[in-house]
Amino acid sequence: MVVSNEDFNQLMPVVTVLPLTSLKSGRKIYPGEVLLRKGEANLGVDSLVLAHQIRTISKRRLRKDIGSLDAPGSQRQIENAVKLHLDLP
């Protein structure tokens, strides 16, 4: 999931991302992770946003656009998870 600012994305050859992984049955969801349900952001399965694994990567590593996250509640949860991980107010 690309989380960097769009102005930055347009100017730079890199983007800041949060990786996603599918949610396995019985897996605990930890602080710094956010559940996105199947269908949300066009995801095919329930998935976790791993805000504790924030990284910056080259745009060349991006393969295809899967979807966008328009749900304000989920966006806020992801923002809060990143803030928690980075110890920001």
N, C-alpha and C positions, 0 to 999 in steps of 0.2 A: 504494500500500500504506500503510494507516494504521499508524503506528508509535508514536503517542503513547499514554501511559498511560490505561487505561480510566476511572479516576477523573477525570482531567483531561477526557477526552472527554465524560463525562456532565455536567460542570459548565460547560464553555466552549462558545461558538458556533463554535469552530475546532478543527481536528485537524492534527497534524503527519504529513506523508506523504512517501513516497519514490516517485517516478514509475517506471513500468515501460515498457519498449519491447520489441517483438518482436526476436528475434535473427535478423539477416540472415546468410546464408551467407558464410563467410569473414571475418566481423567479429571483430576482436580484442576480448577481454574485458579491460578495464583494472582496476587496483586501484580499489576504490570501487564496483565493479559485481559483482553476484552473479547467476549463472545459475540460473534456475528452469526445470525441464523441463516440457514439455507434460503436463498432468494435475495437476501439483503446484499446490496452491492453486486447483484447478479452472481452470487456464489452458488456453486452446485451442491455444497454440503455445509453443515454447521462448521464454523471455523473460528480459530482464535487469532487475534491480532497480538503479536508479541512485542509490546511496547518496550520491554526490557532488552530487546535486541536491535535497537535503532542503529542504522548505518547509512553511510553515503556511498552511492555506487555510480558507476558510469552509466549514462543513458544507453550506451550500446548493449548493456546487459538486459535491458527491458525487451521482452519479446512481443507481447500484445496487451492491449487494453481490455481488461475483463469487464469492468463496470466502474461506477462511482457510488460513493456512499453519501446519500442525501439526507439520511435520518439524523436530525439534530441531536437526539438523545445519544445515539451511538457515537457521533462525532465528539460530543462532550465527554463521554466515557473514555474514549481514546486519548483525548487531550489530557484528561485527569491522570490516566495511566502513565503517559509520558512525563507529566509533571512529577508524579510520585517517584518514578525511576530516576529522574534528574535532580530530585530534591528541590524543586522550584515551588514557590508559593502559589 
